[in-house]
Amino acid sequence: MAIVSGRGRAASRPRQFPDWIGAFQEYTKVSESPTSFHLWAACSCIAAALQRRCYLPWGYGNVYPNMFNILVGPSGRARKAEPITIARSLVERLQIPLIGEDNSQEAIIQEMKNSVQSFTDRSSRRITFHSSVSCFLEELSVFTGEKNTRFLAYLTNWYDSRDKWKRTTKHQGTDEIIGMCFNMLAATAPDWLPYILPKEAIGGGFTSRCIFIVEDQKGKIVADPNLERPDKEMFRRLALDLEQMVTMSGEFELEPAARDEYTAWYTREEEKIAKGTPTMHDELFAGYSARRPWHVFKLSIIMSTSRGSDYVITQKDFRRAKALLEITEKKMPRVFSGIGRARYAEETDMVLAFLINRRSAVKSEILGQFYRNVDSLTLDIIMRVLSDMRKVRTTIRPGQETLYEYIGTEPILRLVKDE
């Protein structure tokens, strides 16, 4: 355990990087995967390192930094696996409990039960027990199975990091896990979600606890990755900083400016919900909207840890966490486009994604791209919907084809940096 001195500041060797998440971005800059995938993979690494050893006291309980981050993108096009592979390779060096991808739920419960560890809480000086595990899954469906309602209910319980989790079975007796903390980074293609998730799990429960990071295509084209090989020394230094994070323990605190800004943000968001105009206006995200403050707090702990070990969430940490979440949320509604939706919802999402990338196109171009899914009449309906959503402007040109232009604002994912 790191020695504590002064105002809760861990006295240990200096960090290799002033911002671990920024360094992770630099290390992965040659990857074809989208920046957003690497950002959230970095957050999952820090959450894995902190385990249940660190927390933010809030109300009658604590907020722990574990997260359920799920990378969503078309198979083969969005390069989902690489960020997970890099994150796993870093966390494996920490010698903390990791769960395999293809296990039965009984085997996973036994692994968690057997992973119990103890540490001395920096804040209370008490010996504390916890059963913290992480998993890095290149295919979520392999882990959860298809519409496995019971296992999804277990995952919902595990996310909440209960002090004690108990299960009694008819033939195997009682399983009890002390200080549970489950952290997950996973990936899936959007067309798999209807098979993974029963309707009961959508809108609340499991999905309200997940951050879905949605991308339609790779971040960049890298024809020959061997022209600039990964920096082995930088990887080693990233691992060294993670090893320091594993030694952290105890409570985080919000500095007054961060607390004030959170209070103002929380009040605004609650007022919007009361008026029926929440930030996440899609009805399938009603449960998620109620949990947004918890997600922001978890990210704030991670942002604070990314820059150092002072256990303080500054105003800049909070702003950085909020900015990352809000930018990610702009694409999040696409994740459920094929589940329990209106007619042509999936086709509408496909055409919208095409126009976001192209910025403008004529009707023949769109039909040529999606002729297997959309006919001329259906496209007219889709374009009326997108026009009503104020995403697309339709321009009728005499003697020429009708032009469709995307007029929304596609978010550019970047973190709030120090001013």
Buried (B, 14 or more C-beta within 10 A) or exposed (E): BBEBEEEBBBEBEEBBBEBBBBBBBEBBBBBBBBBBBBBBBBBBBBBBBBBBBBBBEEEEEBBBBBBBBBBBBBEEEBBBBBBBEBBBEBBEBBEBBBBEBEBEBEEBBBBBBEBBBEBEBBBEEEEBEBBBBBBBBBBBBBBBBEBBEEBBBBBBBBBBBBEEBEBEEEEEEEBEBBBBBBBBBBBBBBEBBBEBBBEEBBBBBBBBBBBBBBBBBBBEEBEEEEEEEEBEEBBEBBBBBBEBBBBBBBBBBBBEEBBEBBEEBEEEBBEBBEEEEBBBEBEBBBBBBBBBBBBBBBBBBBBBBBBBBBBBBBBBBBBBBBBBBEBBBBBBBBBBBBBEBEEBBBBBBBBBBBBBEBEBBBBEBBBEBBEEEBEEEBBBBBBEBBBEEEBBEBEEEEEEEEBBBBBBEEEEBEBBEEE
